[in-house]
Structure formats: C-alpha cells, structure tokens
Amino acid sequence: MLMMDLLKAGMPAISGITSLLRFTALKNLLSVPSMLTARLMSSGASQPDLLAIRDELEKFEGGSVDLEMDDHSGIAVMMLNNPKRLNSLTGKMMVDMANHITALENWSLGKGLVLVGASGNFCSGGDLTFVRKALHYGEEMAAFQHDTLTRLLNLPLVSVALLQGHTLGGGAELSTACDFRVMSSSARLGFVQIRMGLTTGWGATTRLVRLFGRQKALAYLTSAKVFSAEEAEKEGLVDHVLSYALQPEEELSVCKDWLATNYCKHDANLTQAVKASIVQCDLSGDLVDSLRNERQVFGKFWGGPAQKAALEAKIKHK
C-alpha cells in the first residue's frame, strides 16, 4: 500500500500505536523507501534501485559511522568517524548510517539521538577521494542519501546535531535532517556547495525551504556564507550555542544533557508517539487526515498508566 493510501485509510498502524512503537510497524510506517517509491510511481519517474546503489557505495571504503544506544537514558549517539578527513563521508559511511537508522527505527526504549562527528569536527561533506572516484555516480548517491536522511528526519526519536569545528557543504546538509541543532561557540556552518561547482545533493534545498522559506534558503545557498555560532543562532539556523569552549567529549556530554533535560524527560512511548504524530501531520498535508491520526494516537494514551500516574501525582501544576 502506498503512503498516501495509508493516510487516506486513517493510518491503521497509528491506531495500534503502542505495539507500533515497540516493533517494526513504525519502521514500515515511516519508511522513506516507501515514500520515495510512492512519489516516483505517481509521477511516472523511474524508481531508484536503492539496494543496488547500497552495494555500489559500500565499495568506497574508509571511515565508519558508529552507534551507541543507551537503554537506561533512551539517548543514542551516532558518531561520524573519519577524523583525518574532517569526518567527510565515504560510500561505506553512507551505508553505515543507513544501517544504524534501521536499528533506531526499531528501538523501543529510545527517546533521543545526538548526531556528532569524531575529534571535534562535525562533517565537511563528501570525502574527496570518494567523490573523485564516483564522479559518474552522483544522482544514484543522491537518491540513497535522500532516502537515508529523510528516514533520519522521520525517526520516532527527538534528534539533535552537535555542530563542532567544520560543518560545511554536505555536513551542513546533514544538520538539517535533525530536529534541532546545537553549535559549539567556535564552530563554523556554511552551505558552500556552489563554491565547489555544485548544488545540494543530500536534500538540504528541500529542507531549507521548508524550515526557513524560499528567500532565506536562496540566500544561504547562493551566498555560500560561512556563519559563526553567534551569526547562526541569530539567523535561527541553530537552536542553542554552547556558551564556553570545552573539550569535544565534554561538549557531547553537555549536548546529551540538553536533549535529555528539554525534550527526552518523559516516557519513551509517549515521546515516540508525539514525534510520530508530528511526522504524520507533516506527511499528510490534509487537515482532516491529520486530525484523525492525532485523535487516534490520543485515544490510545487517554486513561492509560502514564496519565493515571500523572493524575495521582497532581503533576500538571508542578
């Protein structure tokens, strides 16, 4: 069944939200391959063979993307690990990230995700050695990254990108696939693709327009301005700036605390339900469908253990 068919049918997977959030139904519900397939089929475009692209990308080795999931806190850390190249992405790293997102889609205890780079740099885009070897493979690589980063954005977890050091080009694009952005006071952020003779390849044009509107997206992408942390916060490109310099691992700890304290302090099922409802509202584009989905999710928690405990504790006004 196509995504729009599911939406028109009232999202039966959402009506069983508790089990959906615990197991693989949520993965299927928020699966970007299904969304891309639906859009491509409805437009008559040819469907990208993502499995074949994955196999090809894996041949471009170097670096890794590493994932740690803490069941106790519900906070995961996904680290881009190619520090000698400022954590630029190889084909293998793109596949690593896609694999880890599958694991996160099925993490029943999860609440939040921090995306960070190793050794004090976030990401400087595509690894140039990989880029030079894959000049014939740009559109296929872009299709794979669109799939992966839309799945990242639609995870049933609250996500934050911790921007340290260099966050340029594709790295800036990665940051827009998270719900929030926290920036080190000394970091730099810029959509510099046009300087490299390129446009955005990992979906940032679409996400920037949706986040900030046409005019600002045009300004960021055509000026190729590199923003300081202060400038980025003023523009609304980031949600929080770390006020003083720390070691990279200390900044990661602060960022995890910021995420946990502000957005991940409640029950995992509830947190995932809120995020899933927002994703479905965003995907639906129809007021009636969106309200129906919201109502069905609400009905599953009304009178449930979490609400009863809150009523007993008289927590509303505390």
C-alpha positions, 0 to 999 in steps of 0.5 A: 500500500502506498503512503498516501493510501495509508493516510487516506485509510486513517493510518491503521498502524497509528491506531495500534500505536503502542505495539507500533512503537515497540516493533517494526510497524513504525519502521514500515510506517515511516519508511522513506523507501516507501515514500520515495517509491510512492512519489516516483510511481505517481509521477511516472519517474523511474524508481531508484534501485536503492539496494543496488546503489547500497552495494555500489557505495559500500565499495568506497571504503574508509571511515565508519559511522558508529552507534551507541544506544543507551537503554537506561537514558533512551539517548543514542549517539551516532558518531561520524568517524573519519577524523583525518578527513574532517569526518567527510563521508565515504560510500561505506559511511553512507551505508553505515548510517543507513544501517544504524537508522534501521536499528533506531527505527526499531528501538523501543526504549529510545527517546533521543539521538545526538548526531556528532562527528569524531575529534571535534569536527562535525562533517565537511561533506563528501570525502574527496577521494570518494567523490573523485572516484564516483564522479559518474555516480552522483544522482544514484548517491543522491537518491540513497542519501535522500532516502537515508536522511529523510528516514533520519528526519522521520525517526520516532526519536527527538534528534539533535546535531552537535555542530563542532569545528567544520560543518560545511557543504554536505555536513551542513546538509546533514544538520538539517535532517535533525530536529534541532541543532546545537553549535559549539561557540567556535564552530563554523556552518556554511552551505558552500556547495556552489563554491565547489561547482555544485548544488545540494545533493543530500536534500538540504534545498528541500529542507531549507525551504521548508524550515526557513522559506524560499528567500532565506534558503536562496540566500544561504545557498547562493551566498555560500556564507560561512556563519559563526555560532553567534551569526547562526543562532541569530539567523535561527539556523541553530537552536542553542550555542554552547556558551564556553569552549570545552573539550569535544567529549565534554561538549557531547556530554553537555549536548546529551544533557540538553536533549535529555533535560528539554525534550527526552524527560518523559516516557519513551512511548509517549515521546515516540508517539508525539514525534510520530504524530508530528511526522504524520501531520507533516506527511499528510498535508490534509487537515482532516487526515491529520486530525484523525491520526492525532485523535487516534494516537490520543485515544490510545494514551487517554486513561492509560498508566502514564496519565493515571500516574500523572493524575495521582501525582497532581503533576500538571501544576508542578 
